[in-house]
């Protein structure tokens, strides 16, 4: 599976107020492994920042003045992400801005959501850690991802941090062998299961006589209602 971890920086919080994208950052994962391929582009927004937005990113209109407009890089950007699953933290924000940017080009390139699948890592974090802060910084602290060098928001830096946080957040998948043998997989398991050795043998669960009796009773009830039981096929080796 090919995934693109994506982040944007913008001139303000709402595209409906005419705010624009000023940076796009992407990191490619294939089968949950970073490939080293990235996409990063600063953009000239053609408008002022809203109050406070410059302080978050550290970007200025002077710095962005000689950077390309979105329409000049859109084809390279779409080629990079086409057919992938986008992993985005608070996807509604970034997708809203990118769809707006595409719409300003006249619609001849279609909609972002027609080209890719979208996975919101914020929703995953809320399911995993309900009732807790789940900002990118909070996730990095909780999952052991070093973000000490993040003094300002930057799209590529944040995409790289999110890639590490996402892999740690979903590290249970490595228990199925999807990333077995990789250093990143071992680190992710260590984050998800503090103190556990990834190469340690799995514990054996011993069933009591009461457990076995309850199990047999449940199977009998299934056979009585359905006429057969899939478990019988498993025990028969089918």
N, C-alpha and C positions, 0 to 999 in steps of 0.2 A: 504494500500500500504506500502510495506517495502522499505525503502531507506537507503543507506549507504553513509554517508558523508566521503569522503576519501581525504587524502593528503599524499604526499611522500616527503622525502628529499633525495638528490642525491649527488654524488661526483662532479658533474658539470652540465652544461646546456644541453648537447647533448648526447643521448645514442649512436648515430652513431659514436661518438669518443671513445666509450668503457666505458663511465661512467656508474655507477651502483647505485642502490637504497641502501640507508643506513638506512632509517627508513620508516615504513608504519604506518599510524594512521587512524583509522576508528571509526565512531560514528553511532550507529543504531537509525533510526527513524521509527516508525510504525504509520501510519495515522497522520503524522506530529508531533508526540510526541516522545521525547527522551525516550528510554527504559532503559537507564543506561548501556546497553551492549556496550562494546568497544573492539577494537582489536588494539594492539600496539606492534611493534617489531622493535628493532634495528637490523641491519644486518652488517655483516662483508663483505665489498665490494671486498676485495682481490686486491685492487689497491689504488693508491694515490688519494687525492683530487686535483681538479684543483685549480689554484690560486683564492682565494676569497671565495671558497665554504665553507671552514671551518669557516671563519668569520661569514658567514650567519647563520650556524646551531650551532656553538659552539662545534661540534663533532670532535673527533680526532681519528686517527687510533689506538692509544693506547687504548682508551675507547672501540672501536669496535672490538679489536683483539680477545676477547673471546666470541663474539656474534655469533649466528648461521649464516650460509649462507642462501641465499634465498631458495635454494632447500630443506633445512631442515624445513622450515616453510610454504612452498607454499601450502601444502594440508590444513593446518589449516586456512590459509588466504582465499583460494578459498571456503572452507566450510562456512566461515563467510559471504562472499559476494554473494554466488551463488543465482541466481534468483531475485536479488534485482535491484533497480535503483541506480546507483552510481551518487552522486552529487559531482562534482569536479570543482574547480575554475581553469580555463585554462586547460580543460580536455585533450587536445592534448598532453600536456607536460607529465602528470602523466601516461596517458594511453600508450603513446609511450614507456616510460621506463618500465612499467609493461609488455607490450607485448614483449618487448625485453628480459626481464628476463625470461618469459615463453619460448620464442624461444630458449634460451640457454639450456633449459632442454630437447631439442630434439623434442618438439612439441607433446608429448604424452598426454599433458593436454589440448590441444586445445588453442583457442584464448580467451582472456578476453572478447571480444565483443560478443562472442557466448554464454557467460554465464550470462551476465547482460545487462541492458539498461544503457545508459550514458546520463546524463544531465549536461551541462556545465553552471555553475552559472555565469561565466564571460560573456557569451553571454546574459544571462538574464539581468545582470546588465547593459550591453551596450544598450540593448533595453529600459530599464527603465530610464537610465541616459546617453543618447547619448552625446558624446563630453566631458564627464567628466572622471576624473581618477576613475578607477574601480578595483584597487588592493584590496586585502583583508583588508588592513589597512584603505584604503579610504572608503570602504563600511562600515566597523565597525564604523568609525567616523560619516558617513552620516546617518546610520540607528540606532545610539544610542547603539551599542554593545560595552561593556567595554573591550578594549584590552590593558589596561594600563600595564598588567602583561606580555605582549609579548615583551620581550627584544631581543630574538633570535627566529629564525624559528624552530619550532618543529612540527612533523607531527601530533601527537595527539592533541596538543594545537591548531594548525591551523584548524584541522578538527572540534574541538569543537567550535571555533570562527566562522567557516564557517557555521556550523549548525545553530547557532543563527542568523547569517547574512542572510542565505538563508530563514529561516522562516520569518524574518522581510521583506525581499525583496519580498516574495510571499504572504505577509499577506492579500492581497485582497481575497485570497481563504477562509480566516476565515469569511468573510462576508457571505459566503454561508452556514455557520454553520458547516464547517468541523472540526473546533477546538473550537466550542462554549463552554463556561463555563470553559476553562482552563486558568490558570494564564498566560501561555506562549502565548496563543491566544490573551488575552487582551493586553499584552505588545506589541505584533506584530501589532495589530490594532492601538495602540496608536502611534507607530513609523510611520506607514504609513499615519495616519491621525492626525497630531499634534493637541492637544487640544480637540479632539473628545472623547466623552464617549462611550465605546463599548456597554453599555446597554441603550443608548439613543434611543428614538423612531425615526424611519426613516422619513424623510421629505415627506410631501404629495405635489405632483405637480398638480396644477390646470390648466386644459386646457382652453384656450380661445375659443370663438366661431370660430375664424379664424382657430385655430389649428384643431378643430373638422371638419370643412369644408374641410380642406386640407386632413385630414385623410380619410374622406368619399370619396373624389375624387380619392385618391390613391387606395382604395379598389375597387372602381368601375372600374378603369383601369385594375386592376389585374383580376377581374371577366370577363371583356370583352376579355382579351387576353387568359386567362387560362380556362375560363368556370366555375371556382369556386375559392373560397378564404378560406384558412385555418382559417383566423380570424373569419369567420362566424361560424365555429365549436366551437371556443373558446367562442364566445358570446352566443352560444346555450347551452354551458355547456357540450359538447361532450368530 
